[in-house]
Amino acid sequence: MSTLPFPIGSELQLELVLFAGEEPLTVEGHTVWFQFVPSGEQYELGIAFDALSQQYKRRLSMYLSNPSLQLT
Protein backbone atom coordinates (compact mmCIF):
# COMPACT_ATOMS: atom_id res chain seq x y z
CA MET A 1 0.00 0.00 0.00
CA SER A 2 1.06 3.53 -0.67
CA THR A 3 -0.37 6.95 0.06
CA LEU A 4 0.87 8.03 -3.38
CA PRO A 5 -0.04 6.71 -6.82
CA PHE A 6 2.84 5.26 -8.79
CA PRO A 7 1.95 5.24 -12.50
CA ILE A 8 2.55 2.04 -14.46
CA GLY A 9 6.23 1.70 -15.26
CA SER A 10 7.45 3.68 -12.23
CA GLU A 11 10.82 2.37 -11.06
CA LEU A 12 10.97 1.50 -7.36
CA GLN A 13 13.55 0.34 -4.88
CA LEU A 14 11.94 -1.57 -2.03
CA GLU A 15 13.03 -3.00 1.27
CA LEU A 16 10.94 -6.08 2.09
CA VAL A 17 10.83 -7.37 5.66
CA LEU A 18 9.63 -10.95 5.32
CA PHE A 19 10.30 -12.53 8.69
CA ALA A 20 10.92 -10.93 12.07
CA GLY A 21 14.60 -10.93 12.94
CA GLU A 22 15.82 -11.55 9.38
CA GLU A 23 17.64 -9.08 7.19
CA PRO A 24 15.25 -7.37 4.76
CA LEU A 25 15.43 -7.93 1.02
CA THR A 26 16.41 -4.85 -0.99
CA VAL A 27 14.94 -5.22 -4.47
CA GLU A 28 14.26 -3.13 -7.55
CA GLY A 29 11.10 -3.33 -9.58
CA HIS A 30 8.48 -1.37 -11.44
CA THR A 31 4.75 -0.91 -11.11
CA VAL A 32 2.55 -2.97 -13.41
CA TRP A 33 -0.79 -1.79 -11.96
CA PHE A 34 -2.21 0.42 -9.23
CA GLN A 35 -5.66 1.13 -7.85
CA PHE A 36 -7.12 3.53 -5.32
CA VAL A 37 -8.58 2.02 -2.13
CA PRO A 38 -11.30 4.48 -1.08
CA SER A 39 -11.80 3.13 2.44
CA GLY A 40 -8.13 3.59 3.30
CA GLU A 41 -7.38 6.52 1.02
CA GLN A 42 -4.33 4.62 -0.23
CA TYR A 43 -3.21 2.81 -3.36
CA GLU A 44 -2.56 -0.87 -3.87
CA LEU A 45 0.39 -1.53 -6.17
CA GLY A 46 1.30 -4.45 -8.38
CA ILE A 47 5.08 -4.65 -8.63
CA ALA A 48 7.23 -6.74 -10.97
CA PHE A 49 10.73 -7.39 -9.66
CA ASP A 50 13.39 -6.55 -12.22
CA ALA A 51 15.93 -9.11 -10.98
CA LEU A 52 16.14 -11.37 -7.95
CA SER A 53 19.09 -13.45 -6.83
CA GLN A 54 18.49 -17.17 -6.26
CA GLN A 55 18.79 -16.55 -2.50
CA TYR A 56 16.12 -13.82 -2.62
CA LYS A 57 13.86 -16.02 -4.75
CA ARG A 58 14.13 -18.82 -2.17
CA ARG A 59 13.38 -16.46 0.72
CA LEU A 60 10.43 -14.91 -1.08
CA SER A 61 9.07 -18.33 -2.07
CA MET A 62 9.33 -19.53 1.54
CA TYR A 63 7.50 -16.41 2.73
CA LEU A 64 4.69 -16.77 0.20
CA SER A 65 4.20 -20.48 0.91
CA ASN A 66 4.00 -20.06 4.72
CA PRO A 67 1.31 -17.46 5.55
CA SER A 68 1.36 -18.42 9.24
CA LEU A 69 4.96 -17.14 9.48
CA GLN A 70 4.27 -13.77 7.86
CA LEU A 71 4.36 -10.50 9.78
CA THR A 72 1.12 -8.61 10.25
DSSP file (Angstrom, degrees, kcal/mol; ACC not computed):
  #  RESIDUE AA STRUCTURE BP1 BP2  ACC     N-H-->O    O-->H-N    N-H-->O    O-->H-N    TCO  KAPPA ALPHA  PHI   PSI    X-CA   Y-CA   Z-CA
    1    1 A M              0   0    0      0, 0.0     2,-0.3     0, 0.0    43,-0.2   0.000 360.0 360.0 360.0 150.8    0.0    0.0    0.0
    2    2 A S  B     -A   43   0A   0     41,-2.0    41,-3.4     1,-0.1     4,-0.1  -0.991 360.0-141.6-145.0 148.1    1.1    3.5   -0.7
    3    3 A T  S    S+     0   0    0     -2,-0.3    -1,-0.1    39,-0.2     0, 0.0   0.547  92.7  61.0 -83.9  -8.1   -0.4    6.9    0.1
    4    4 A L  S    S-     0   0    0     39,-0.1     2,-0.3     2,-0.0    39,-0.1  -0.909  86.9-119.3-118.2 145.1    0.9    8.0   -3.4
    5    5 A P        -     0   0    0      0, 0.0    40,-0.1     0, 0.0    -2,-0.1  -0.636  20.1-159.0 -78.2 141.2    0.0    6.7   -6.8
    6    6 A F        -     0   0    0     -2,-0.3     3,-0.1    -4,-0.1     4,-0.1  -0.942  20.6-131.8-119.0 106.0    2.8    5.3   -8.8
    7    7 A P    >   -     0   0    0      0, 0.0     3,-2.2     0, 0.0    24,-0.3  -0.110  40.1 -77.5 -56.1 154.7    2.0    5.2  -12.5
    8    8 A I  T 3  S+     0   0    0      1,-0.3    24,-0.2    24,-0.1     3,-0.1  -0.272 121.8  27.7 -54.2 132.8    2.5    2.0  -14.5
    9    9 A G  T 3  S+     0   0    0     22,-2.8    -1,-0.3     1,-0.3     2,-0.1   0.339  81.6 148.5  94.1  -5.5    6.2    1.7  -15.3
   10   10 A S    <   -     0   0    0     -3,-2.2    21,-1.7    -4,-0.1     2,-0.4  -0.418  47.1-127.5 -62.6 132.6    7.4    3.7  -12.2
   11   11 A E  E     -B   30   0A   0     19,-0.2     2,-0.3    -2,-0.1    19,-0.2  -0.682  32.8-175.8 -84.5 134.7   10.8    2.4  -11.1
   12   12 A L  E     -B   29   0A   0     17,-3.0    17,-2.4    -2,-0.4     2,-0.5  -0.951  25.0-153.8-131.6 147.7   11.0    1.5   -7.4
   13   13 A Q  E     -B   28   0A   0     -2,-0.3     2,-0.3    15,-0.2    15,-0.2  -0.996  28.8-172.1-117.7 125.4   13.6    0.3   -4.9
   14   14 A L  E     -B   27   0A   0     13,-3.1    13,-2.5    -2,-0.5     2,-0.5  -0.854  25.3-150.0-121.4 150.2   11.9   -1.6   -2.0
   15   15 A E  E     -B   26   0A   0     -2,-0.3     2,-0.6    11,-0.2    11,-0.2  -0.972  22.1-162.4-116.8 113.7   13.0   -3.0    1.3
   16   16 A L  E     -B   25   0A   0      9,-3.2     9,-2.8    -2,-0.5     2,-0.8  -0.863   9.4-160.6-103.7 119.5   10.9   -6.1    2.1
   17   17 A V        +     0   0    0     -2,-0.6    54,-0.2     7,-0.2     3,-0.1  -0.875  20.4 166.7 -96.1 109.3   10.8   -7.4    5.7
   18   18 A L        +     0   0    0     -2,-0.8    53,-0.7     1,-0.3     2,-0.4   0.910  60.9  18.8 -91.7 -49.0    9.6  -10.9    5.3
   19   19 A F  S >  S-     0   0    0      4,-0.1     3,-1.9    51,-0.1    -1,-0.3  -0.968  86.4-101.6-128.4 141.1   10.3  -12.5    8.7
   20   20 A A  T 3  S+     0   0    0     -2,-0.4     3,-0.1    49,-0.3    -2,-0.0  -0.336 107.9  17.5 -58.0 134.6   10.9  -10.9   12.1
   21   21 A G  T 3  S+     0   0    0      1,-0.3     2,-0.3    -2,-0.0    -1,-0.3   0.335 101.5 110.4  86.4  -7.7   14.6  -10.9   12.9
   22   22 A E  S <  S-     0   0    0     -3,-1.9    -1,-0.3     1,-0.1    -4,-0.1  -0.717  78.5 -98.3-100.2 152.7   15.8  -11.6    9.4
   23   23 A E        -     0   0    0     -2,-0.3    -5,-0.2    -3,-0.1    -4,-0.1  -0.439  46.6-113.2 -63.7 135.8   17.6   -9.1    7.2
   24   24 A P        -     0   0    0      0, 0.0     2,-0.5     0, 0.0    -7,-0.2  -0.278  24.2-114.1 -68.8 158.1   15.2   -7.4    4.8
   25   25 A L  E     -B   16   0A   0     -9,-2.8    -9,-3.2    31,-0.0     2,-0.6  -0.811  21.3-153.3 -89.9 130.6   15.4   -7.9    1.0
   26   26 A T  E     +B   15   0A   0     -2,-0.5     2,-0.3   -11,-0.2   -11,-0.2  -0.935  29.5 165.8-104.4 115.7   16.4   -4.8   -1.0
   27   27 A V  E     -B   14   0A   0    -13,-2.5   -13,-3.1    -2,-0.6     2,-0.4  -0.875  31.1-138.0-131.3 158.3   14.9   -5.2   -4.5
   28   28 A E  E     +B   13   0A   0     23,-0.5    22,-2.4    -2,-0.3    23,-0.7  -0.915  36.7 138.6-115.0 146.1   14.3   -3.1   -7.5
   29   29 A G  E     -BC  12  49A   0    -17,-2.4   -17,-3.0    -2,-0.4     2,-0.3  -0.896  37.7-118.7-161.7-170.3   11.1   -3.3   -9.6
   30   30 A H  E     -BC  11  48A   0     18,-2.0    18,-2.7    -2,-0.3   -19,-0.2  -0.990  32.4 -99.0-146.2 152.7    8.5   -1.4  -11.4
   31   31 A T  E     + C   0  47A   0    -21,-1.7   -22,-2.8   -24,-0.3    16,-0.2  -0.500  29.7 176.4 -75.3 137.7    4.7   -0.9  -11.1
   32   32 A V  E    S-     0   0A   0     14,-3.2     2,-0.3     1,-0.4    15,-0.2   0.546  71.7  -2.4-112.8 -17.4    2.5   -3.0  -13.4
   33   33 A W  E     - C   0  46A   0     13,-1.1    13,-2.8   -26,-0.1    -1,-0.4  -0.966  58.3-173.2-162.3 159.8   -0.8   -1.8  -12.0
   34   34 A F  E     - C   0  45A   0     -2,-0.3     2,-0.3    11,-0.2    11,-0.2  -0.977   3.2-173.9-153.4 152.8   -2.2    0.4   -9.2
   35   35 A Q  E     - C   0  44A   0      9,-1.9     9,-2.6    -2,-0.3     2,-0.3  -0.995  27.5-113.8-149.7 145.4   -5.7    1.1   -7.9
   36   36 A F  E     - C   0  43A   0     -2,-0.3     7,-0.2     7,-0.2    -2,-0.0  -0.577  18.6-151.4 -77.9 136.6   -7.1    3.5   -5.3
   37   37 A V  E >>> - C   0  42A   0      5,-3.7     4,-1.3    -2,-0.3     5,-1.3  -0.896   8.7-166.2-108.7  99.2   -8.6    2.0   -2.1
   38   38 A P  T 345S+     0   0    0      0, 0.0     3,-0.3     0, 0.0    -1,-0.2   0.859  82.1  56.1 -57.7 -40.4  -11.3    4.5   -1.1
   39   39 A S  T 345S+     0   0    0      1,-0.2    -2,-0.0     2,-0.1     0, 0.0   0.802 121.1  29.2 -66.4 -27.2  -11.8    3.1    2.4
   40   40 A G  T <45S-     0   0    0     -3,-0.9    -1,-0.2     2,-0.2     3,-0.1   0.443  98.7-130.7-109.4  -1.5   -8.1    3.6    3.3
   41   41 A E  T  <5S+     0   0    0     -4,-1.3     2,-0.2    -3,-0.3    -2,-0.1   0.885  72.8 108.4  49.8  43.0   -7.4    6.5    1.0
   42   42 A Q  E   < - C   0  37A   0     -5,-1.3    -5,-3.7    -7,-0.0     2,-0.4  -0.790  67.3-112.8-134.8 177.4   -4.3    4.6   -0.2
   43   43 A Y  E     -AC   2  36A   0    -41,-3.4   -41,-2.0    -7,-0.2     2,-0.4  -0.945  13.7-142.7-117.9 137.9   -3.2    2.8   -3.4
   44   44 A E  E     - C   0  35A   0     -9,-2.6    -9,-1.9    -2,-0.4     2,-0.4  -0.799  24.8-154.8 -90.1 142.6   -2.6   -0.9   -3.9
   45   45 A L  E     - C   0  34A   0     -2,-0.4     2,-0.6   -11,-0.2   -11,-0.2  -0.951  15.2-150.4-123.6 139.5    0.4   -1.5   -6.2
   46   46 A G  E     - C   0  33A   0    -13,-2.8   -14,-3.2    -2,-0.4   -13,-1.1  -0.948  26.1-168.8-101.9 123.6    1.3   -4.5   -8.4
   47   47 A I  E     - C   0  31A   0     -2,-0.6     2,-0.5   -16,-0.2   -16,-0.2  -0.950  16.2-156.6-122.5 130.8    5.1   -4.7   -8.6
   48   48 A A  E     - C   0  30A   0    -18,-2.7   -18,-2.0    -2,-0.4     2,-0.3  -0.910  24.3-129.6-100.8 128.0    7.2   -6.7  -11.0
   49   49 A F  E     - C   0  29A   0     -2,-0.5   -20,-0.3   -20,-0.2     3,-0.2  -0.607   8.5-150.8 -77.6 135.0   10.7   -7.4   -9.7
   50   50 A D  S    S-     0   0    0    -22,-2.4     2,-0.3    -2,-0.3   -21,-0.2   0.871  76.0  -8.9 -75.8 -37.4   13.4   -6.6  -12.2
   51   51 A A        -     0   0    0    -23,-0.7   -23,-0.5     2,-0.0     2,-0.4  -0.926  61.2-170.8-161.3 135.4   15.9   -9.1  -11.0
   52   52 A L        -     0   0    0     -2,-0.3   -25,-0.1    -3,-0.2     2,-0.0  -0.995  23.5-126.0-129.8 136.4   16.1  -11.4   -7.9
   53   53 A S     >  -     0   0    0     -2,-0.4     4,-2.5     1,-0.1     5,-0.2  -0.326  32.7-107.9 -69.4 162.0   19.1  -13.5   -6.8
   54   54 A Q  H  > S+     0   0    0      1,-0.2     4,-2.3     2,-0.2     5,-0.2   0.886 122.0  53.6 -58.8 -38.9   18.5  -17.2   -6.3
   55   55 A Q  H  > S+     0   0    0      2,-0.2     4,-2.3     1,-0.2    -1,-0.2   0.928 109.9  46.3 -62.9 -45.4   18.8  -16.5   -2.5
   56   56 A Y  H  > S+     0   0    0      1,-0.2     4,-2.7     2,-0.2     5,-0.2   0.886 110.5  53.6 -65.2 -38.4   16.1  -13.8   -2.6
   57   57 A K  H  X S+     0   0    0     -4,-2.5     4,-2.5     2,-0.2    -1,-0.2   0.916 109.7  48.1 -61.7 -42.8   13.9  -16.0   -4.7
   58   58 A R  H  X S+     0   0    0     -4,-2.3     4,-2.5     2,-0.2    -2,-0.2   0.932 113.2  47.1 -62.7 -45.9   14.1  -18.8   -2.2
   59   59 A R  H  X S+     0   0    0     -4,-2.3     4,-2.2     1,-0.2    -2,-0.2   0.915 114.3  46.7 -63.7 -42.5   13.4  -16.5    0.7
   60   60 A L  H  X S+     0   0    0     -4,-2.7     4,-2.6     2,-0.2    -1,-0.2   0.901 112.0  50.7 -66.7 -40.8   10.4  -14.9   -1.1
   61   61 A S  H  X S+     0   0    0     -4,-2.5     4,-1.7    -5,-0.2    -2,-0.2   0.905 110.3  49.9 -62.2 -42.4    9.1  -18.3   -2.1
   62   62 A M  H  X S+     0   0    0     -4,-2.5     4,-0.6     1,-0.2    -2,-0.2   0.912 111.7  49.2 -63.1 -42.4    9.3  -19.5    1.5
   63   63 A Y  H >< S+     0   0    0     -4,-2.2     3,-1.0     1,-0.2    -2,-0.2   0.932 112.2  46.7 -61.7 -47.8    7.5  -16.4    2.7
   64   64 A L  H 3< S+     0   0    0     -4,-2.6    -1,-0.2     1,-0.2    -2,-0.2   0.769 112.3  50.3 -69.8 -25.6    4.7  -16.8    0.2
   65   65 A S  H 3< S+     0   0    0     -4,-1.7    -1,-0.2     1,-0.2    -2,-0.2   0.491 108.8  53.7 -91.0  -3.3    4.2  -20.5    0.9
   66   66 A N    X<  +     0   0    0     -3,-1.0     3,-2.0    -4,-0.6     4,-0.4  -0.595  56.8 167.5-130.1  71.8    4.0  -20.1    4.7
   67   67 A P  G >  S+     0   0    0      0, 0.0     3,-1.1     0, 0.0    -1,-0.1   0.781  75.1  65.1 -59.7 -26.3    1.3  -17.5    5.6
   68   68 A S  G 3  S+     0   0    0      1,-0.2    -2,-0.0     0, 0.0     0, 0.0   0.721 101.7  50.3 -69.3 -18.1    1.4  -18.4    9.2
   69   69 A L  G <  S+     0   0    0     -3,-2.0   -49,-0.3    -6,-0.2    -1,-0.2   0.504  88.2 110.2 -94.2  -5.3    5.0  -17.1    9.5
   70   70 A Q  S <  S-     0   0    0     -3,-1.1   -51,-0.1    -4,-0.4     2,-0.1  -0.367  71.6-113.0 -76.3 149.4    4.3  -13.8    7.9
   71   71 A L              0   0    0    -53,-0.7    -1,-0.1   -54,-0.2    -2,-0.1  -0.401 360.0 360.0 -72.1 154.3    4.4  -10.5    9.8
   72   72 A T              0   0    0     -2,-0.1    -1,-0.1     0, 0.0    -2,-0.0   0.375 360.0 360.0-112.4 360.0    1.1   -8.6   10.2
